[in-house]
Amino acid sequence: MWLSKLSLKAAALVLAGFASSAFAQAPLDISADDWNYLSNFKLWGTNGIDTKNRPEFYDSRFYDRKNENNFSGYTNVLPDTLGWVGTAKGDLTTDEVGWFDGPIIVGGAVTVPSGYAESRRAYLLTGPIRTTGGIGSARSRGTVCQGTNKSGACANVPEIRPNLSVPGLKGATLSGTLNVSGRTVLNVSSYCSANAICDIYFSSINFSNDSRLVVQMPAEGQPTRIFTNSISFGTHPEIVVAYQGKGEL
């Protein structure tokens, strides 16, 4: 995922073994409707996101950036199941290349450096896409919608909620730092009992260059939320979800 450091100005990072609108919004200070909306996102920022260099937000079951123009794996895959990427307001900014699948819902623009050759620009792999400021010279596939346009193919593209912000926590304390260096495993079973929503709290999460955070799930999966006041990335970090007995990532 990312050059230079990125700080998502966020109080909550959602990393779910499976996404579910049935996730209870407690202990979050947010309405059920807004929480259900926010739960669709795999990456979201209130005031914009700057991913810097080589962000990778795609499902490797369906796509391999080494075969960049082979999209056959997405056949019969609903984009909503891939997780959304977006902001309430502010741009989604990338530096050199970058790959994002799923809906792109941005309350600003998708921006890439001017003058980059096409092969060095961010790739929005599946869409659909809705922005208030356009996608500039980013490469894209799927429906592209502007602002509140709901006509034609844009009718079912998710809305932008510009007044939404990352919810605060009620009755919970953020403490400790998770430092991700090399391959770092966060085993959900070490934090929570089985068959329950697992909430994990950190004051900050910091990624070194070329590091990978593996969120290790039990074999059957477990709905999991990781809350943090801040998250910062070095060059090319990765966040992946692995399942017990289904191979290592």
Secondary structure by P-SEA (a helix, b strand, c coil): ccccbbbccccccccccccccccccccccccaaaaaaaaaccccccccccccccccccccccccccccccccccccccccccccccccccccccccbbbbccbbbbccccccccccccccbbbbcccccccccccccccccccccccccccccccccccccccccccccccbbbbbbbbbccccccccccccccccbbbbbbcbbbbccbbbbbbcccccccbbbbbbcbbbbccbbbbbbbccccccc
